Amino acid sequence: MHPERTPADGATTGIDSMNKVAVAMSGGVDSSVTAALLKDAGYDVFGITMLVHSSNNAPSDDAAQANEVALILNIPHHIVNLSDIFSQNIISYFCSEYALGRTPNPCVRCNHLIKFGALLDHAKSLGADLIATGHYSRLEKEGELFFLKKGIDLTKDQSYFLSALTQRQLRHALMPLGTLTKKSVRMKAKELNLPVVERAESQEICFIPDNDYAAFVNEHSVQASQPGPIKNSEGKVLGEHRGIINYTIGQRKGLGIAAKEPLFVVAIDSARNTVIVGSKHEVYGTEFTATGMNWIAFETLLYPIQTKARIRYHHKEKSAQITPLQDGRVHVEFKEPQPAITPGQAVVFYEGDVVVGGGTIE
């Protein structure tokens, strides 16, 4: 996995200007600068903005901002309503996972099913050959294989959220910001006098504007908000929780339990509507299984490999052995204990800055 690689077509200069590119424009600075860079590079560019939490075709504030930028850049702009498919595949999944006591990662799923799925299909119906996004990640091509790599700005690297993308999807993708820093992107937006230059960072979960996950899930799953017991690992009842949607593995604050030592959530038993707590060392683990595997650097995993694994976005990847199981899942074993291995979160495997593949923690 170490041979020299070349940037994917259009990743830098020397592009084929005949390529027609749809830029997924969110109204933010990253996608706006992406559109500007690709136009400057000679691509035939148009913007496309998806509505994901609207029951009608009325433009959102983000769509209106994207349209304003498109007018400044003098490129066509299209709005597509994907709210139904987004609700079915992202919102329903998000709520059902929390109801099962898991902590989902909707961004990984959205990139696979929506941005590089339904939105890509719609862009192609409008004549696009490629779809570009403002992700801080790099794409490089070796032969017929595309490699996904970390962005050079490691503080903004988003390769973790793209780990479910397939070779077919990567073949139709452009990510020109992967070789840039966030600072340089804002400088470019300022040079172009774009109205989004000082716009705040987008939130992690776009469909929950107030960041109140529990209230959002409660609207869709009453069962997950029912109170129940908080127990220790021996089964002793220590208190009462406010609904399992309010808790995640590793959580310390908000338990409402007086104890001699700090207590942390170590497990959530949705079948018994029970939150299980323990001491700090009980939060750490060394192994787990993962399902829904997607391999990018090769077709499938046939034998155990030593690599590094990241178990959530803000987790620094650590050395681990990945062993394939007969049913397509994998067994992951860290060399050293890691905190808060959380069911429902994405696990992503890296070799250096290359994404080997990823899946979902069981």
Secondary structure, DSSP 4 states (H G I P E B T S, - for coil): --S--EEPTTSSSS--TT-EEEEE--SSHHHHHHHHHHHHTT-EEEEEEEE-S-SSS---HHHHHHHHHHHHHT--EEEEE-HHHHIIIIIHHHHHHHHTT----HHHHHIIIIIIIIHHHHHHHTT-SEEE---SEEEEEETTEEEEEE-S-TTT--GGGGTT--HHHHHTEE-GGGGS-HHHHHHHHHHTT-TTTTPPPPPSSTT-TT--HHHHHHHH-GGGG--EEEEETT--EEEEES-GGG--TT--TT-----SS--EEEEEEGGGTEEEEE-HHHHEEEEEEEEEEEESSSS---S-EEEEEESSTTSPPEEEEEEE-TTS-EEEEEEEEEE---TTSEEEEEETTEEEEEEEE-
